[in-house]
């Protein structure tokens, strides 16, 4: 089942046109057996984006195993943030391998990716929790050194507050107000998140397209293409 949406602008210079295509996954939770099945879908993608919960309460070994599973996918670059179910060692591995977007930026083919890992607190029930003030600091830190007016892609595990992507149990908004404020202030072309398994979908906040690809542990993913004139998001399932 797929869903498409358009609106906004984008990147990569190919035959006179700016273009970039992303394969976006979230909430793998250590279920890496299906990753090889993405080989055909990733062929014409430029980058793989992981929006947190790469492991299920895993550490370094589990992080290495998950990231190694992506190696055969035609050498596509991977950019990622950790989730609330990832122990700090997962964040460390992402940083050591220069894959992390947590509190920093990565420029790829003219597009600037920024991000923040973790989720809002649940009384310490999961290892990768953060507060609103920490999200605000991390996101602002991620812009340090970014040229004003750059084309931005925001990657977080926690969704923004008050959208279709942060509704828990189909009733209550549980997203981050700090992340929402960042989107409203900086209007990235695209903001991808995960965390809320039941809130898979596509939404818009101002001129920013929001995408939750759904939990990859259930085979869900998204392919997102950004051109000079629009952002298109297609949700898919293995």
C-alpha positions as CSV (number, residue, x, y, z in Angstrom):
1,X,0.0,0.0,0.0
2,X,1.5,3.4,-1.0
3,X,0.8,7.0,-0.4
4,X,2.2,10.0,-2.2
5,X,2.3,13.7,-1.4
6,X,4.0,16.7,-3.1
7,X,5.0,20.2,-2.3
8,X,8.4,22.1,-1.6
9,X,11.8,22.0,-3.3
10,X,15.0,20.0,-3.5
11,X,18.5,18.8,-4.5
12,X,21.0,17.0,-6.6
13,X,22.2,18.1,-10.0
14,X,21.5,15.4,-12.5
15,X,21.2,16.2,-16.2
16,X,20.3,19.8,-15.4
17,X,17.9,19.0,-12.6
18,X,18.2,19.0,-8.8
19,X,17.2,15.6,-7.4
20,X,17.8,13.3,-4.4
21,X,16.1,10.1,-3.5
22,X,16.1,8.7,0.1
23,X,15.3,5.3,1.5
24,X,14.0,6.0,5.0
25,X,13.7,3.4,7.8
26,X,12.7,3.8,11.4
27,X,12.2,1.4,14.4
28,X,14.2,-1.5,13.1
29,X,14.4,-2.8,16.7
30,X,17.1,-5.3,15.8
31,X,14.9,-7.1,13.2
32,X,17.6,-7.0,10.5
33,X,16.7,-10.1,8.6
34,X,14.6,-8.2,6.1
35,X,17.3,-5.6,5.2
36,X,18.7,-7.6,2.2
37,X,15.2,-7.5,0.7
38,X,15.7,-3.7,0.2
39,X,18.5,-4.3,-2.3
40,X,16.3,-3.7,-5.4
41,X,14.4,-0.7,-3.9
42,X,17.6,1.1,-2.9
43,X,19.3,0.8,-6.3
44,X,18.4,4.3,-7.5
45,X,18.4,5.9,-4.0
46,X,21.2,8.3,-3.0
47,X,21.2,7.7,0.7
48,X,19.7,5.5,3.4
49,X,18.3,7.4,6.4
50,X,17.7,5.6,9.8
51,X,15.3,7.5,12.2
52,X,16.2,5.7,15.4
53,X,15.5,2.5,17.4
54,X,18.1,0.7,15.3
55,X,18.4,-1.9,18.0
56,X,16.0,-3.2,20.7
57,X,17.8,-2.2,23.9
58,X,21.0,-3.1,22.2
59,X,24.6,-1.8,22.6
60,X,27.8,-1.8,20.5
61,X,27.5,-5.4,19.2
62,X,23.9,-5.0,18.1
63,X,24.7,-1.7,16.5
64,X,27.5,-3.2,14.5
65,X,25.3,-6.1,13.4
66,X,22.6,-3.8,12.2
67,X,24.9,-1.4,10.3
68,X,26.8,-4.3,8.8
69,X,23.5,-5.6,7.3
70,X,23.3,-2.4,5.1
71,X,26.8,-2.9,3.7
72,X,25.8,-5.1,0.7
73,X,23.2,-2.5,-0.4
74,X,25.5,-1.2,-3.2
75,X,27.5,0.9,-0.8
76,X,24.9,3.5,-0.3
77,X,25.8,6.1,2.4
78,X,23.9,5.8,5.7
79,X,22.9,8.7,7.9
80,X,21.2,8.0,11.3
81,X,20.1,9.0,14.7
82,X,19.6,6.8,17.7
83,X,16.3,6.0,19.3
84,X,15.0,5.7,22.8
85,X,15.4,1.9,22.7
86,X,19.1,2.3,21.7
87,X,21.6,2.4,24.6
88,X,24.3,5.2,24.5
89,X,26.8,2.8,23.0
90,X,24.6,2.8,19.8
91,X,24.9,6.5,19.6
92,X,28.7,6.2,20.1
93,X,29.0,3.7,17.2
94,X,27.1,6.0,14.9
95,X,29.4,8.8,15.8
96,X,32.5,6.7,15.4
97,X,31.5,5.7,11.9
98,X,30.5,9.3,10.9
99,X,26.9,8.3,10.4
100,X,25.4,10.2,13.2
101,X,23.3,13.3,12.8
102,X,22.7,13.8,16.5
103,X,23.6,17.4,17.2
104,X,25.6,17.9,14.0
105,X,25.2,18.1,10.3
106,X,26.3,16.2,7.2
107,X,26.3,17.7,3.8
108,X,25.6,15.3,0.9
109,X,25.3,16.4,-2.7
110,X,24.3,19.9,-1.7
111,X,21.7,18.9,0.9
112,X,22.3,19.5,4.6
113,X,21.1,16.8,7.0
114,X,20.6,17.7,10.7
115,X,19.2,15.7,13.5
116,X,18.5,14.7,17.1
117,X,18.2,11.2,18.5
118,X,16.2,9.9,21.4
119,X,12.7,10.5,22.6
120,X,10.9,12.4,25.3
121,X,11.1,10.8,28.7
122,X,8.9,8.1,30.0
123,X,10.1,8.0,33.7
124,X,13.4,6.5,32.6
125,X,11.8,3.4,31.1
126,X,14.1,3.5,28.1
127,X,17.8,4.4,27.8
128,X,17.6,7.1,25.1
129,X,15.4,9.7,26.6
130,X,15.7,13.4,26.6
131,X,13.8,16.5,27.7
132,X,12.4,19.4,25.6
133,X,15.3,21.7,26.6
134,X,17.8,19.1,25.5
135,X,16.1,18.7,22.2
136,X,16.2,22.4,21.6
137,X,20.0,22.6,22.4
138,X,20.8,19.6,20.3
139,X,18.9,20.9,17.3
140,X,20.4,24.4,17.5
141,X,23.9,22.8,17.9
142,X,23.3,20.8,14.7
143,X,23.1,24.1,12.8
144,X,26.5,25.3,13.9
145,X,28.5,25.9,10.8
146,X,25.5,25.5,8.4
147,X,25.3,28.2,5.7
148,X,22.1,30.2,6.1
149,X,19.6,29.3,3.4
150,X,20.9,25.8,3.0
151,X,18.4,23.1,1.9
152,X,17.7,21.2,5.1
153,X,16.5,17.7,5.9
154,X,15.7,17.1,9.6
155,X,16.0,13.6,11.0
156,X,14.7,12.8,14.5
157,X,13.3,9.8,16.3
158,X,10.8,11.8,18.2
159,X,8.1,13.4,16.0
160,X,7.0,17.0,16.2
161,X,4.1,17.8,18.5
162,X,0.6,18.3,17.2
163,X,0.8,16.5,13.8
164,X,-0.6,13.3,12.3
165,X,2.7,11.6,13.2
166,X,2.8,12.0,17.0
167,X,-0.7,10.5,17.9
168,X,-0.4,7.7,20.4
169,X,-3.0,5.0,20.4
170,X,-4.8,7.1,17.8
171,X,-5.9,9.6,20.5
172,X,-3.2,11.6,22.2
173,X,-0.5,13.9,20.8
174,X,2.9,13.0,22.4
175,X,5.4,14.8,20.2
176,X,8.1,17.3,20.9
177,X,7.2,21.0,21.0
178,X,10.9,21.8,20.6
179,X,11.1,19.8,17.4
180,X,8.0,21.5,16.2
181,X,9.4,25.0,16.9
182,X,12.6,24.1,15.1
183,X,10.6,23.1,12.0
184,X,8.5,26.2,12.2
185,X,11.6,28.4,12.6
186,X,13.8,26.8,9.9
187,X,11.3,25.2,7.5
188,X,13.4,22.2,6.4
189,X,12.3,20.7,3.1
190,X,11.7,17.4,4.8
191,X,11.4,16.1,8.4
192,X,11.5,12.4,9.0
193,X,10.8,10.7,12.3
194,X,9.7,7.4,13.8
195,X,8.9,6.3,17.4
196,X,5.1,6.3,17.0
197,X,4.6,2.9,15.3
198,X,0.9,3.5,14.9
199,X,1.3,7.0,13.4
200,X,2.8,6.0,10.1
201,X,2.0,8.5,7.5
202,X,2.7,11.8,5.8
203,X,1.8,15.3,7.0
204,X,2.8,18.9,6.5
205,X,3.9,21.7,8.8
206,X,4.2,25.0,7.0
207,X,6.2,24.2,3.9
208,X,7.9,21.2,5.5
209,X,6.8,17.7,4.5
210,X,6.8,15.3,7.5
211,X,7.2,11.5,7.1
212,X,7.0,8.6,9.5
213,X,7.8,5.5,7.4
214,X,6.4,3.2,10.0
215,X,8.3,0.4,11.9
216,X,10.7,-1.5,9.8
217,X,10.4,-4.4,12.2
218,X,7.0,-4.9,10.5
219,X,8.5,-4.4,7.0
220,X,7.6,-0.7,6.6
221,X,9.7,1.9,4.8
222,X,9.5,5.1,2.8
223,X,11.0,6.3,-0.4
224,X,11.2,10.0,-0.6
225,X,12.3,12.0,-3.7
226,X,13.1,15.7,-3.6
227,X,13.3,17.7,-6.8
228,X,13.5,21.4,-7.5
229,X,9.7,21.8,-7.3
230,X,8.4,19.1,-4.9
231,X,8.9,16.5,-2.2
232,X,7.2,13.1,-3.0
233,X,6.9,10.4,-0.3
234,X,5.8,6.9,-1.0
235,X,5.2,4.5,1.9
236,X,5.8,0.9,1.2
237,X,5.9,-2.5,2.9
238,X,7.9,-5.7,2.4
